[in-house]
Amino acid sequence: MLLIPFAAYLAAESVHASGVIAVVIVGLYLGNRMHLRGFGTRLVSDAVWKVTDFFLEAIVFALIGLQLVTVIEGITGYSAWAVAGYAAAVLAVTIVSRFVWVFTVTSVIKVLHKGTGPSAGETVILGWAGMRGVVSLAAAFSISGVAERDRALLLFLTFTTVIGTLLIQGTTFPMLIRRLGVSSEQEQYEDRLAEAAAQQAALESGLAELERLVGELDGEPDEIQRQVIDQLREKSWRRSLTAWERLGGGTGAGGAETPSALYRRLRRDMLQAERQVFVRLRDERRLDDEVLREVMAQLDFEEAILER
């Protein structure tokens, strides 16, 4: 997973194509096909990429500060006022062009969907969310074949655009959302509704597969097999019920705790008690530390499912 982006970049650069765009395309492809991998691969890759993303972004912005002086010293033949004017102009064009693009796209969406689409406030939020970052810097650094002073100017303009959008748009983003009164509650409700419907469809498919497998058993299931089958059915129904209960925010009629919320709360407390026992046994040297890590990982995965 970590080597694939480098391979894609080098392959594209070897044929004089854009290595940055190649990495983006490969990332989109991998993300679209990740469901074909095993659950272990998805869990590990998600954790690895989160850490890697945080680590690389920290390095990039540290390098901005370290290289900014060198880049400025490389700009020759331009006055300070001219460079400042270029920086302001590029920053303004970046912000305005995003607004033009966003409003154009949302207008087309409304025409195609007969008036339904993002509201004016939501469109403004989308337009103001155009902060620049690592990809812009990577694209600027990949440009070659220009004069050294022009390349230094291009890098400086990229730096100022990244810093400007992060400081101006990033710091004012929460205030703008509050000022326009844009709320994501309706969108969250629609997402929960779609999830509940998908969970219901998946439940029916899973139960149909379970019934097919039960029909392939030799003779009638014995007592133990019936218990296992009933547990599988109950688990499927509970997961589907949880999705529908989330539409009510986790509370039932009159603000009462729903069965799924009660189950999660009690099970979390049980897991905490179980952890304390495993740790106590480890401290008493009755349980190996490696075994402790394995059972703690199992409990952590179960708690993660409960939190979901």
N, C-alpha and C positions, 0 to 999 in steps of 0.2 A: 504493500500500500504506500509506503514511503518512497520507494524507488520509482514507481510508475510515473509520477509527475516529472522527475528528472529525465527518464527515458523519453517521454513524450516531447519534452522541451528540446532535448538534443536531436531527436529525430526530425522535428520540424525545422530547427535551425540548420541542419545538414542539407536541407533542400531549399534553403533561403525563404522559409515560411516563418510565420510568427510563432515563436515558442510559447509566448504568453497565451495566445488564443488556443494553441494546441492543448495546453494544460487545462484551460477552462473546459474545452470540449471533452477531454478525457474525464475530468471530474464530473461533468454532467452525465456522461455515459455510465461511469461507475456507480454514481448515486442512483441512477434509474435501474440498474441491474443488481443492486445490493440485496434485494429481497431473495435472490437466487442462492445467496451464500448461506452458510450455517449460522445459527443464532450466536455461537461463540465468536465467530468472525465479526458479526455486527456489533456485539457488545464491546469487544476489544478495540475495534477500529474506531468506534464512536469516542471512546475514552482517549485513545491515542491522538485522534485528530483534534479534540478539544484542547489538550495540552500543547500539541504542536502549533495550533493556530495562535494560542495565547503567547507561546514562546516566540514565534516568528514575528508577530505584530510588535511585541516589546522590542525585539532586535531592530526591526525596521525603523521604528520611531526614535530609537536611540541613535541609529545611524544617520537619521535626518539631522539631529543636533550635532553629531560629530562631523558630518560632511558639509554642513551648510556654510561654514567659514571657507572651506576649500573651494566650494562651488562659487561663492561670491568673489573670491580672489581670481577665479578663472574667467570672470566676465570682464572683457576688455573692449574698448571702443564704444561703450554706451555710458551715458551720463546716469547718475543716480536717479534723477527725476524721470528719465526715460524708462529705466528699469522698473521703478515704482509704478509708473503709468501702465506699462505692459502687464505687471502683476495684477493691478486693479482691474484692468480691462479683461484679462483672461478669467479672473475670478467672477466678474460680473457676467461674462458670456456663459460660463459654466452653469451658474445659478439660473440665469434667464432661459438658456436653451433647454434645461431640464423642465422648467415650467411649461415651455412651449410644447415639448414632447408629451408631457403628462396630460395636459389639457387636450391636446389633439387626440391622443389615444382614448381618453375617457369619453370624448365626444363621439368618436367612432363606435365605442362600446355601447353608448346610449342609443345611437341610431340603430345598431344591429339588434339590440335587445329591447327596442321600442320604449325607450325612456328609462329603463332600469340601469343602474350603475352607481358609481361613487357620487356622493353629494359634492357640492361646491367646497365645503369645508374639508371633506376627506381628500379631495383632489389637491387642495392647497397643502395639506399635510404630506401627501405623496410627493409633491413638487419640492417641498422644503426638506425632504429626507434624503437629498442627494449628496450626502457627505462623501468626499473622496478619500482614498486610502492606499492600501498596499498595491492594488492592481495598477493604479495610475502611475505609481513610482516604478513598478516593474516594467511597464510599457515605455516609460521615459528612458530608463537605463538601457533598454534593449535597442534603442535607436543608435545607429552608427552611420558613418559615411558623410558626416557634416563637419564643418569647421569646429575646432575645439571651443572657441568662445561662444559659438551658437549653441553647441551642446550644453555648455555650462549655463547659458541663459535659459535653455529649455528645462534643464533640471531645476533651476531656481524657480521658474514659473510653476513647475509642478509642485515643488515644496510649498510655495506660498498658497497655491490653490488647495492643497491638502490641509495645511494648517488653517487657512482662512475658513474653509467650509466646516471643519471640525469645531473651531472656536465660535464662529458666527451662527451657523445652523445648529450645531450640536448643543451648544449651551442654551439656545432659545427654543429648542424643540419642545420640551415639556410645557413651557409657558404658552407657546402657540397652540398646543393641543387644548390646554385649559381655556384659553381665550376664545377659541372657536367652538368649544363645547362638544368636541368630537369624542364619542365614547365607543368602545369596542364591545359593549355588552351584547348588542344585537348580533354582531358577527360571531361572538363566542357562543351565543345561544344557537345560531344556525349551525356552527361547527359541531356542537354537542348533539343537535338533532340529526345531522348527517352521520355522525359517529354511531349514534344509537341505532339508526336504520341499518347501517353497515354491520354492526354487531349482531342485529337480529337476523340478517341474511346469512352471515357467517355461521351463526348458531344453528340455523336450519340445515345448512350444508353439512356442518360437523355432526349433527345428530343423525342425519340421513346416512352419513358414512359409518357412524357407530352402529346403527341398526343393520346395515349391510354386513358389517364384520360379525355382529352377533349372529346373524342368520347363517354365516359360514362355519359357526362352531359345530362340533360333532355332538349332536343331541342337545338336550336342554342344558342351559348353564347351571352349574351347581351353586351352592350358597355363597361361596367366596367369589365366584365370577359375577353373581348377581350384585353383590355388594360393590365390587369394582365398577360395574356398569352403571349402577345407581349413583355412585360418586362422580363418575364422568358426566352424567346427565345433570346432576345438581351443580357441578362446577360451571358447566356451560350456561345454565340458566342464571346462575348468580352473576356471571360476567355480563350477560345481556341485561339483567335487571339493574346492575350498577350503572351502565351507560344511560338507561332511561331515567334513573333516579338523579343523575347529574343535571338533568334539565331543570330540576327543582332546586339546584344549589346544595344538594345533600341533606335537605330537610323534607319531611313529609307534611301531612295535613296538620295545621296548627303549629308549625315549627318543630314538630316532633322529629327525633332522630330516625332516619330511615334504617331498615335492616342492614343494608350494605355498609352504611356509616358506622353502625353499632359493631358490625363484624370487624371492620378495619380497626376501630379503636381498641376493642378487646384483644384482637390478635396482635396488635403492636405492643400492648402491655405484656402479653404472653411471650413474645419474642424477646423483649427486654429481660424478662425473668430467666428465660432459657440461656441468654448470653451470659448472665451473671453466674449461672451454674457451670457453664463450660469454662469460664475464666477461673472460677474458684478451683475446679478440678485441675486446671493447668497449673495454678499456683501451688497446689498440693502435690504436684508432680505425679498425678494420676492420669494425666492426659498429655500426649506429646504436643509440642507447639505446632508442628506441621498439621496434625489432625485438627487442632484448634482453628487454624487458618481456613481449612477446608469447610468445617461446619459453620464458621462465622460467615464465609462467603455465601453459603446456602441460605442462611438466615437473612443476610443483606439483600440477596436477590428477591427473596419472598417479601421483605419490607418494601423494596423498590416497587414491586407489583402492587402492593397495598397503596402506596403513595400515588401511583398512577390511577 
